[in-house]
């Protein structure tokens, strides 16, 4: 497992500046949240790749800014929009190849635009097969405002797609949906390939690690059992921390906790 930080934490700072600041402060693993179409163009992608190579930073997952358009572009009955979106996402997959990212994060259809599970899985499968040509895995994130927000729906995807479905488990989104992140992880098992982590308590559902009552150690132990190659990235809203020093401190804490979990597992 590998600890990291999402550039989304520093939004609305420009992507390249957020990446540079994280790298400059010793964070060596990131998730990139692309916020504009121009950030997928070759010169921009090359610039990001240069920053990463200069500081020894790796990236496993990319989050596209197009998530709000996915209900209408990927999950409507208008076939041409779907094929257009597949073509558009090829540019994203090409950018991911250049920076070494292998997980493409999908929000999917909205709860306000629900579609039958079979249709949803058909569209997901088509996107996943296209991504596979580029060495990319499409991973469904649990998002409370989307159909993917409940464990029940994610189970249905697993039953229909088997080994062709992967998940990003977002702990704060699970809490917002009234789900237990640990129970969700145990239910989805090895299908979870990436984690957005934060703490939570009655003070909020998106807190710095150690500021709430989330059983982080137990969660990481289970994650190591089911999916030991996962990245675990901090994803916090800008209002939930004071500055980049908080992110660095939390990143170090998370890295240490992961190392302890892996050490204990190796000794058993």
C-alpha positions, 0 to 999 in steps of 0.5 A: 500500500502507498500513502499519497495526497490528492491535488484536489485538496489544494483546489482552486490552486492551479493543478501544476502549482498544487503538484509542485507544492506537494512535491516540494514538501516531500510528498512523493505519491499523488492523485491528480485531479484534472480541472480543465480540458487544457490540462489534458493537452500534450504540453501541459501533460509533459510539464506535469510529467517533468515535475514528477520526474524531477522530484521522484513523484508517482501517480496511480490515479487520475480524477477527471473534471468531467464527472458532472457530465457523466450522467448525460454523456455516458448514461443517457439513451442517446448513443452518440453522446456515449461514443463521443465521450469514449473518444474524448476519454481516450485523450485522458487515457493517453495523458495517464499513460504519460504520467504513469497513472493506471486508475481512472476515477468514475462518478457515474450516473446521478441519483436524479437520473437513475438508470437500470443496473444492467444498462449502467453495467453495460456502459461501464463495461464498454468504457472499461474495455476502451481504457484497458487498451491504454493499460488503464482501469476504470474504477467506480467511486462511491459518491452519495449523490450518484447511483454508486453511493450505496453498497447495495448498488456496488454489490450489484455491479460486482455480481454483473461485472465480476473481475471487470469492475474496480472501486475507489472507496471514499470514506467521507462519501460512505459516511454521508451515505450512512454506510460504514467504510470498513463494512463497505471495504469488507464487502467489496474486498479485492475490487477496491483498488484505490482509497480516498481517506479522511477522518470523521466524527460528529464534528464533520465527515471530512477531517484531518486524520486523527481529528475524528473517531474513524478506526483508521488502523483497522481499516488499513489492516483490512485493506492490506488483507484484501488489496495490498497494492492500493494507494490510500490518498488524503482527500480533504476539502480546503476548509478542513485544514489550515495549510500544506503543513497539515497535509504533510503531517497527515501524509507522514502519519498515514505513511507510518501507519501503513508501514506498521500494518505491513510490518505486523502482517509480515511478522504474522 
